Amino acid sequence: MPQPQITAVVFDLGGVLLDWNPRHLYRRLFADPDEMEDFLARVCTPDWHRAHDLGEDVTQSCQRLARQHPRQRDMIMAWVDPGDEMAAGQFDGAVDVLAELKAHGVRCLALSNMEPATFAARLGRFPFMNWFDGYVISGLEGVAKPDPRIFQLLLRRYRLEPAATVFIDDSPANIEAARGQGLAAVRYTSAGALRRQLRSLGLTALDPGRPCEPGPAAGRPVSG
């Protein structure tokens, strides 16, 4: 059965368009990289951070965790990062792909695990964040990837045909969940690879030869 014509492209934000990683902040605070990795594995863990993606207040969450780990209080409270140092910047090559899709009239949306306050701040910090035709942000919805319900919400809210919608994410678990809901899903590893993948799905207006910088390292997703 032929692939339906793609009518919408849905982007994850952190790890695809945004260079988000808590290590960008904590490399400045830890002199020893091994201590940093131990801290992120045992204290400020991905499972702990997931509550923030579901809308929990970050400051209150950090305060509770600091009571459990008083010797790490300063490092824990640094997660409440007013300078947003965990987002080092944007991936220019991926943002160029978004710009080209928009220029050719392709409907583009964002589906991301992100705290509400962080999302609001990044709308002001990164101009491309305002290019989308719609958003589904986990912290605003109370459900996060890879929960199938967030994909169902996306499809229902924006009246998307799953097979005609491409979802782009750096997390294998999120890709698998999207495919489980019938979306065409591609794992992001670099902007160049993304161009090739989108062209293979029929979005041939993208320039295949445009030079692009590397994306996040394949194999270690840093975002939800």
C-alpha positions in Angstrom: 0.0 0.0 0.0 1.5 3.4 -1.0 2.5 5.9 1.6 -0.2 8.7 1.9 0.9 12.2 0.9 2.5 13.9 4.0 0.4 16.9 5.1 2.0 17.6 8.5 5.3 17.4 10.2 5.5 17.3 14.0 8.8 18.2 15.7 10.1 17.3 19.1 12.0 20.3 20.6 14.8 19.2 22.9 17.3 17.1 21.1 16.0 17.9 17.7 15.7 21.7 17.4 17.1 22.7 20.8 20.4 21.6 22.2 19.1 20.7 25.6 21.1 18.7 28.1 21.5 19.2 31.9 25.2 18.6 31.4 25.5 22.1 29.7 24.8 23.5 33.2 26.5 21.0 35.4 29.8 20.8 33.6 30.3 24.4 34.9 29.4 23.4 38.4 31.3 20.1 38.8 35.1 19.9 38.5 35.0 16.1 38.2 33.0 14.8 35.2 32.6 11.4 37.0 31.0 13.2 40.0 28.6 15.0 37.6 27.6 11.8 36.0 27.0 10.1 39.3 24.9 13.1 40.5 22.7 12.9 37.3 22.4 9.1 37.7 21.5 9.0 41.4 20.1 12.4 42.4 18.7 14.5 39.6 17.7 11.5 37.6 15.6 11.3 34.4 12.8 9.7 36.4 12.8 12.6 38.9 12.8 15.1 36.0 9.8 13.4 34.4 7.5 14.9 37.0 8.5 18.4 35.8 7.5 17.4 32.2 4.1 16.4 33.7 3.7 19.9 35.1 5.1 19.7 38.7 6.6 22.9 40.0 10.3 22.7 39.5 11.3 24.8 42.5 9.2 22.8 44.9 10.4 19.5 43.4 14.0 20.6 43.9 13.4 21.7 47.5 11.9 18.3 48.3 14.8 16.5 46.7 17.3 18.7 48.5 15.8 17.7 51.9 16.5 14.1 50.9 20.1 14.9 49.8 21.1 17.9 52.0 24.8 17.6 51.0 23.8 18.1 47.4 21.4 21.0 48.1 23.3 23.6 46.0 23.7 21.3 43.0 20.0 20.3 43.2 18.7 23.9 43.5 20.9 24.8 40.4 18.3 22.9 38.4 16.0 25.9 38.9 18.1 27.6 36.3 16.8 31.1 35.5 19.4 31.5 32.7 18.2 28.3 31.0 21.8 27.1 30.6 20.6 23.5 30.0 19.5 24.8 26.5 22.8 25.7 24.9 21.2 27.0 21.7 19.4 25.7 18.6 20.5 23.1 16.1 20.7 25.4 13.1 20.5 22.6 10.5 17.3 21.3 11.9 15.8 24.8 12.2 16.7 25.3 8.5 14.6 22.1 7.7 11.7 23.6 9.7 12.1 26.9 7.8 12.1 25.2 4.4 9.0 23.1 5.3 7.1 26.3 6.4 8.2 28.1 3.2 6.7 25.3 1.1 3.4 25.5 3.0 3.8 22.3 5.0 1.9 22.3 8.3 4.4 22.1 11.2 3.6 21.4 14.8 5.6 20.8 18.0 5.1 17.9 20.4 7.5 18.2 23.4 8.0 17.1 26.9 8.7 20.5 28.6 7.8 22.4 31.7 5.1 25.2 31.2 7.4 28.0 32.4 10.3 26.8 30.4 8.1 26.6 27.3 6.9 30.2 27.8 10.5 31.4 28.3 11.8 29.7 25.2 9.0 31.2 23.0 10.7 34.5 23.8 14.3 33.3 23.5 14.1 31.3 20.2 12.3 32.9 17.2 11.7 29.6 15.5 9.5 28.5 18.5 6.9 30.9 17.1 6.8 29.4 13.6 4.6 26.4 14.5 1.0 26.0 13.6 0.3 24.4 16.9 1.8 22.9 20.1 1.3 20.0 22.4 3.5 20.6 25.5 3.5 17.9 28.2 3.6 20.2 31.2 0.5 22.0 30.0 -1.4 18.7 29.3 -0.4 16.6 32.3 0.7 13.7 30.0 4.1 13.1 28.5 5.8 11.0 25.8 5.9 8.1 25.3 2.4 7.8 26.8 0.1 7.1 23.8 -2.4 9.6 25.1 -0.3 12.5 24.2 -0.1 11.4 20.6 -3.9 10.8 20.6 -4.4 14.3 21.9 -2.2 15.7 19.1 -4.1 13.9 16.4 -7.5 14.9 17.8 -6.7 18.5 18.6 -5.2 19.3 15.1 -7.4 16.8 13.1 -4.4 15.0 11.7 -4.4 11.8 9.7 -1.8 9.6 11.4 -0.4 8.1 8.2 -0.1 11.5 6.6 1.8 12.9 9.6 5.5 12.6 10.2 6.8 12.8 13.8 10.5 13.6 14.5 12.1 12.7 17.8 15.6 11.7 19.1 14.2 9.1 21.5 13.6 5.5 20.3 10.9 5.0 22.9 9.0 8.0 21.6 9.4 6.9 18.0 8.0 3.5 18.8 5.1 5.0 20.7 4.3 7.3 17.7 4.4 4.4 15.3 2.0 2.6 17.6 -0.5 5.3 17.0 -0.1 5.0 13.2 2.2 8.0 12.6 5.1 7.9 10.2 8.0 8.5 12.7 11.7 9.1 12.1 14.5 9.2 14.7 16.5 12.4 14.5 20.3 12.0 14.5 21.4 14.9 12.2 19.8 17.5 10.0 21.3 15.9 6.9 19.8 12.5 7.7 16.5 14.2 8.5 16.4 15.8 5.0 17.0 12.4 3.4 14.3 10.7 5.5 11.7 13.4 4.8 12.5 13.4 1.1 12.0 9.6 1.1 8.6 10.2 2.6 7.7 12.5 -0.3 8.7 15.9 0.9 10.9 16.4 -2.1 10.9 20.3 -1.9 13.7 20.0 0.7 17.2 20.7 -0.7 19.0 17.4 -0.4 22.5 19.0 -0.6 22.3 21.8 1.9 25.2 21.5 4.4 24.1 20.8 8.0 25.8 20.5 11.3 25.7 17.3 13.3 22.8 16.7 15.6 23.0 15.1 19.0 24.9 11.9 19.4 22.9 8.9 18.3 22.3 6.4 21.0 21.9 8.7 24.0 18.7 10.8 23.8 18.8 13.8 26.1 15.2 14.9 25.8 11.7 13.6 26.3 
